[in-house]
Amino acid sequence: MLRHPFFKYSFFILLLVDLTFTAGLIVFGMSSISLNTLLATSIWFVCFYWLPVWLAAFLIFSIRERGFHNVLLECFIAVLSMSFGLAITNQLLLLAFDGFSSMGNFVFFGGMTWGIPIYFISRYIESRGKISQEKQARKQAQLQTLRYQLNPHFMFNSLNTISAYIHSNPDLADEVLHELADILRYSLDTGEKNSVSLQQEIAIIDKYLNIEKARFGDRLTVNLNIPAELLNTQVPPLILQPIVENAVKHNAQQTELTITIKVEKVINRKDEILKILISDNGSGFSEAVLAKGYGQGIGMKNLQQRMQQLPQGKVSLTNGTAPNRKGATVLVEMAL
């Protein structure tokens, strides 16, 4: 239980409060820099700030672990613990300093004055932390859902390619099937991972393109422009495949299709941004797709949603330049 983040952070926060209070007394001439001041500060910190707060937290967490949640009871524990700590502090100060006046019944009022605010401030911080954790959990669940939507879509298209050759060219179909098995294994292996190396992504794209080359033959050409120092860069799994698949699917009737994958790192102010450009010499995107950012399929739509979850992540679609505006380019950006 003592591994709970509350105990680690509260220790330093309470120490800062104690030292700040002592510094204020010294600055305003109500105390001096001396061993007595150091002793008094230590007594206040250990007996009033640190141990009572930890005692209250330990009791409250213990009660919660037993399934009992009651705000009034928890607040009462905090007040009682702070009052007890103030009473111990009072007795130690009486023993340590001859001129110290007893706080008497004020220890109960002091326990309420400190216990109630500390409890509700801690409860507020705890609730904010839970909200943050819930948002992160929802974000992770959304990413997983998008991944699971993407994989069946990819498998369906790949199996169609295999089925076209299973009778006319069994050896080629067998080879393509092995490539597909490797891709699906990769998908399963990275199912719980948030990131993989760019080198792994490129390797899986090679396997996917081998499947497509079985259908396209020499009509499909792929150019890679990736600096060696960026191959170990971490990227989300399966972000390149839907873009390449989209380029192949929408330009299947072309006499020659060339796909170029270029990766670069740029400095945007103080941030390092990874840019991945995937372009082709196909027919380009329609105006509707350019305006929306994706077409009717789920692959590019899911990619857009996945990238929105990442720091500075975005996907941009453009067509070639005038006059014929041939070719499409997809730019994927994310912070390193």
C-alpha positions as CSV (number, residue, x, y, z in Angstrom):
1,M,0.0,0.0,0.0
2,L,2.9,2.4,0.8
3,R,3.8,2.1,-2.9
4,H,0.7,4.2,-3.7
5,P,1.7,7.5,-5.5
6,F,0.0,9.5,-2.7
7,F,2.7,8.6,-0.2
8,K,5.6,9.5,-2.5
9,Y,4.2,12.9,-3.6
10,S,2.7,13.9,-0.3
11,F,6.0,13.6,1.5
12,F,7.7,16.2,-0.6
13,I,4.7,18.5,-0.8
14,L,4.3,18.5,3.0
15,L,8.0,19.0,3.5
16,L,7.8,22.0,1.1
17,V,4.8,23.4,3.1
18,D,6.7,23.0,6.4
19,L,9.9,24.7,5.1
20,T,7.9,27.5,3.4
21,F,6.1,28.2,6.7
22,T,9.4,28.3,8.6
23,A,11.0,30.5,6.0
24,G,8.1,32.9,6.3
25,L,8.6,33.1,10.1
26,I,12.3,33.9,9.6
27,V,11.6,36.5,6.9
28,F,9.1,38.4,9.0
29,G,11.3,38.4,12.1
30,M,9.1,36.0,14.1
31,S,12.0,33.4,14.3
32,S,15.7,33.2,13.7
33,I,18.0,30.9,11.9
34,S,19.2,28.6,14.7
35,L,19.3,25.0,15.9
36,N,16.1,25.7,17.9
37,T,14.3,26.7,14.7
38,L,15.6,23.6,13.0
39,L,14.4,21.4,15.9
40,A,11.0,23.0,15.9
41,T,10.6,22.7,12.2
42,S,11.6,19.0,12.4
43,I,9.0,18.4,15.1
44,W,6.3,20.1,13.2
45,F,7.1,18.2,10.0
46,V,7.4,14.7,11.5
47,C,4.6,14.9,14.1
48,F,2.1,17.2,12.4
49,Y,2.5,17.2,8.7
50,W,4.1,13.9,7.7
51,L,3.0,11.1,10.0
52,P,-0.6,12.2,10.7
53,V,-1.3,12.6,6.9
54,W,0.2,9.2,6.1
55,L,-1.6,7.6,9.0
56,A,-4.9,9.0,7.8
57,A,-4.2,7.9,4.2
58,F,-3.2,4.4,5.3
59,L,-6.4,4.0,7.3
60,I,-8.6,5.4,4.5
61,F,-7.0,3.2,1.8
62,S,-7.3,0.2,4.1
63,I,-11.0,0.8,4.5
64,R,-11.5,1.3,0.8
65,E,-9.7,-2.0,0.0
66,R,-12.4,-3.7,2.1
67,G,-15.1,-2.2,-0.2
68,F,-16.3,0.5,2.2
69,H,-16.5,4.1,0.8
70,N,-17.9,6.9,3.1
71,V,-16.9,10.5,2.7
72,L,-17.9,11.5,6.3
73,L,-16.0,8.6,7.8
74,E,-12.9,9.4,5.8
75,C,-13.1,13.1,6.7
76,F,-13.5,12.2,10.3
77,I,-10.3,9.9,10.1
78,A,-8.4,12.8,8.6
79,V,-9.5,15.3,11.3
80,L,-8.8,12.8,14.1
81,S,-5.4,12.0,12.7
82,M,-4.4,15.6,12.4
83,S,-5.7,16.4,15.9
84,F,-3.7,13.5,17.3
85,G,-0.6,14.7,15.4
86,L,-1.1,18.3,16.7
87,A,-1.5,17.0,20.3
88,I,1.8,15.0,20.0
89,T,3.5,18.1,18.4
90,N,2.2,20.2,21.3
91,Q,3.7,17.8,23.9
92,L,7.1,17.6,22.2
93,L,7.3,21.4,21.8
94,L,6.5,21.8,25.6
95,L,9.3,19.4,26.4
96,A,11.8,20.9,24.0
97,F,11.2,24.6,24.7
98,D,10.7,26.1,28.1
99,G,8.9,29.2,26.9
100,F,6.4,27.4,24.7
101,S,2.7,27.8,25.6
102,S,0.4,24.8,25.4
103,M,-2.2,24.9,22.6
104,G,-4.7,23.2,24.9
105,N,-8.0,22.4,23.3
106,F,-6.9,24.3,20.2
107,V,-5.5,20.9,19.0
108,F,-9.0,19.8,18.1
109,F,-9.8,23.0,16.2
110,G,-6.4,22.8,14.5
111,G,-7.1,19.2,13.5
112,M,-10.3,20.3,11.8
113,T,-8.7,23.4,10.2
114,W,-6.0,21.3,8.6
115,G,-7.7,17.9,8.3
116,I,-10.8,18.9,6.4
117,P,-9.0,21.0,3.7
118,I,-6.2,18.4,3.3
119,Y,-8.8,15.6,2.9
120,F,-10.9,17.4,0.3
121,I,-7.9,18.8,-1.7
122,S,-6.5,15.3,-1.8
123,R,-9.9,13.9,-2.8
124,Y,-10.1,16.5,-5.6
125,I,-6.6,15.7,-6.9
126,E,-7.5,12.0,-6.7
127,S,-10.7,12.5,-8.7
128,R,-8.8,14.5,-11.4
129,G,-6.3,11.6,-11.6
130,K,-9.1,9.1,-12.1
131,I,-10.6,11.2,-14.8
132,S,-7.3,11.4,-16.6
133,Q,-6.8,7.6,-16.2
134,E,-10.3,7.0,-17.6
135,K,-9.6,9.2,-20.6
136,Q,-6.4,7.4,-21.2
137,A,-8.2,4.0,-20.9
138,R,-11.0,5.2,-23.3
139,K,-8.3,6.4,-25.7
140,Q,-6.5,3.1,-25.6
141,A,-9.7,1.2,-26.1
142,Q,-10.6,3.3,-29.1
143,L,-7.2,2.7,-30.6
144,Q,-7.6,-1.1,-30.1
145,T,-11.1,-1.0,-31.7
146,L,-9.7,0.8,-34.7
147,R,-6.9,-1.7,-35.0
148,Y,-9.3,-4.6,-34.9
149,Q,-11.5,-3.0,-37.5
150,L,-8.5,-2.5,-39.8
151,N,-7.2,-6.1,-39.7
152,P,-10.2,-8.0,-41.1
153,H,-10.5,-5.4,-43.9
154,F,-6.9,-6.0,-44.9
155,M,-7.2,-9.8,-44.7
156,F,-10.3,-9.8,-46.9
157,N,-8.5,-7.9,-49.7
158,S,-5.4,-10.1,-49.4
159,L,-7.4,-13.4,-49.5
160,N,-9.1,-12.2,-52.7
161,T,-5.6,-11.9,-54.3
162,I,-4.7,-15.4,-53.2
163,S,-8.0,-16.9,-54.4
164,A,-7.3,-15.6,-57.9
165,Y,-4.2,-17.8,-58.2
166,I,-5.1,-20.9,-56.1
167,H,-6.0,-22.9,-59.2
168,S,-4.1,-21.3,-62.0
169,N,-0.7,-21.0,-60.1
170,P,-0.7,-23.0,-56.9
171,D,3.0,-22.4,-56.1
172,L,2.5,-18.7,-56.3
173,A,-0.7,-18.9,-54.2
174,D,1.3,-20.9,-51.6
175,E,4.0,-18.2,-51.6
176,V,1.5,-15.4,-51.2
177,L,-0.3,-17.3,-48.4
178,H,3.0,-17.5,-46.5
179,E,3.4,-13.8,-46.8
180,L,-0.1,-13.2,-45.6
181,A,0.5,-15.5,-42.6
182,D,3.6,-13.5,-41.7
183,I,1.5,-10.3,-41.9
184,L,-1.3,-11.7,-39.7
185,R,1.3,-13.0,-37.2
186,Y,2.8,-9.5,-37.1
187,S,-0.6,-8.0,-36.5
188,L,-1.3,-10.4,-33.6
189,D,2.2,-9.9,-32.1
190,T,1.8,-6.1,-32.1
191,G,-1.8,-6.2,-30.9
192,E,-1.0,-4.9,-27.4
193,K,1.9,-2.7,-28.5
194,N,1.6,1.1,-28.9
195,S,4.6,1.3,-31.2
196,V,7.0,-0.6,-33.3
197,S,10.2,0.3,-35.2
198,L,9.9,1.9,-38.6
199,Q,12.0,-1.0,-39.9
200,Q,9.4,-3.5,-38.8
201,E,6.7,-1.5,-40.6
202,I,8.7,-1.4,-43.8
203,A,9.4,-5.1,-43.6
204,I,5.6,-5.8,-43.3
205,I,4.9,-3.4,-46.2
206,D,7.4,-5.5,-48.3
207,K,5.4,-8.6,-47.6
208,Y,2.1,-6.9,-48.4
209,L,3.6,-5.6,-51.7
210,N,4.8,-9.1,-52.5
211,I,1.2,-10.2,-52.3
212,E,0.1,-7.4,-54.6
213,K,3.0,-8.0,-57.1
214,A,1.7,-11.5,-57.6
215,R,-1.3,-9.8,-59.1
216,F,0.4,-6.8,-60.8
217,G,3.7,-8.3,-61.8
218,D,6.1,-5.8,-63.3
219,R,3.4,-3.2,-63.4
220,L,4.0,-2.3,-59.7
221,T,7.2,-0.5,-58.7
222,V,8.0,0.6,-55.2
223,N,10.7,3.2,-54.3
224,L,11.9,3.6,-50.7
225,N,13.7,6.8,-49.5
226,I,14.3,6.2,-45.8
227,P,17.5,7.3,-44.0
228,A,19.1,4.5,-42.1
229,E,19.2,6.5,-38.9
230,L,15.4,6.7,-38.9
231,L,14.8,2.9,-39.2
232,N,14.7,2.5,-35.4
233,T,12.2,5.3,-34.9
234,Q,9.1,4.2,-33.1
235,V,5.8,4.5,-34.9
236,P,2.3,3.0,-34.4
237,P,1.8,-0.5,-35.8
238,L,0.2,-0.9,-39.2
239,I,0.0,2.8,-40.2
240,L,1.6,2.4,-43.6
241,Q,-0.3,-0.6,-44.8
242,P,-3.7,1.1,-45.3
243,I,-2.1,3.9,-47.3
244,V,-0.3,1.6,-49.6
245,E,-3.3,-0.7,-49.9
246,N,-5.4,2.4,-50.8
247,A,-3.0,3.4,-53.5
248,V,-2.9,-0.1,-55.0
249,K,-6.7,-0.6,-54.8
250,H,-7.7,2.7,-56.5
251,N,-5.1,2.4,-59.3
252,A,-5.4,-1.3,-60.1
253,Q,-6.3,-0.6,-63.8
254,Q,-3.2,1.4,-64.5
255,T,-0.6,0.2,-66.9
256,E,2.2,1.1,-64.5
257,L,1.9,2.0,-60.9
258,T,4.8,3.5,-59.0
259,I,4.6,4.0,-55.2
260,T,7.2,6.0,-53.4
261,I,7.7,6.0,-49.6
262,K,9.8,8.8,-48.2
263,V,10.6,9.3,-44.5
264,E,12.3,12.4,-43.0
265,K,12.7,14.1,-39.7
266,V,12.1,17.9,-39.4
267,I,12.4,20.4,-36.6
268,N,9.3,22.4,-36.0
269,R,10.2,25.1,-33.5
270,K,11.5,23.0,-30.6
271,D,9.7,19.7,-31.6
272,E,11.0,16.9,-33.7
273,I,8.4,15.8,-36.3
274,L,8.5,12.5,-38.2
275,K,7.1,12.9,-41.7
276,I,6.1,9.9,-43.8
277,L,5.1,10.7,-47.4
278,I,3.5,8.0,-49.6
279,S,2.9,9.1,-53.1
280,D,1.8,7.4,-56.3
281,N,1.4,8.2,-60.0
282,G,-2.2,7.2,-60.1
283,S,-5.4,9.1,-60.8
284,G,-5.3,11.1,-57.5
285,F,-8.0,11.8,-54.9
286,S,-11.4,13.1,-55.8
287,E,-12.4,16.5,-54.5
288,A,-14.8,14.8,-52.0
289,V,-12.0,12.7,-50.5
290,L,-9.6,15.7,-50.3
291,A,-12.3,17.7,-48.4
292,K,-13.2,14.8,-46.0
293,G,-9.8,13.3,-45.6
294,Y,-10.9,9.7,-46.5
295,G,-13.2,7.8,-48.8
296,Q,-16.0,5.3,-48.3
297,G,-13.7,2.5,-47.0
298,I,-12.7,2.1,-43.4
299,G,-8.9,1.9,-43.8
300,M,-8.0,5.5,-44.3
301,K,-10.8,6.7,-42.0
302,N,-9.4,4.6,-39.2
303,L,-5.9,5.8,-39.9
304,Q,-7.1,9.4,-39.5
305,Q,-8.8,8.6,-36.2
306,R,-5.7,6.7,-34.9
307,M,-3.3,9.6,-35.8
308,Q,-5.6,12.1,-34.0
309,Q,-4.8,10.2,-30.8
310,L,-1.1,10.9,-31.1
311,P,0.8,14.1,-30.1
312,Q,0.9,16.4,-33.2
313,G,-0.4,13.4,-35.2
314,K,-2.2,14.2,-38.5
315,V,-2.8,12.9,-42.0
316,S,-2.9,15.2,-45.0
317,L,-4.1,14.3,-48.5
318,T,-3.0,16.1,-51.7
319,N,-2.9,15.6,-55.4
320,G,-0.2,16.2,-57.9
321,T,0.5,19.7,-59.2
322,A,-1.0,21.4,-62.3
323,P,-1.7,21.0,-65.1
324,N,-2.9,17.3,-65.0
325,R,-2.7,17.0,-61.1
326,K,-2.0,13.3,-61.5
327,G,-0.9,11.2,-58.6
328,A,-1.8,11.2,-54.9
329,T,0.3,11.9,-51.8
330,V,-0.5,11.0,-48.2
331,L,1.5,12.8,-45.6
332,V,1.6,11.3,-42.1
333,E,3.1,13.4,-39.3
334,M,3.7,12.7,-35.6
335,A,5.9,14.0,-32.9
336,L,9.1,12.0,-32.0
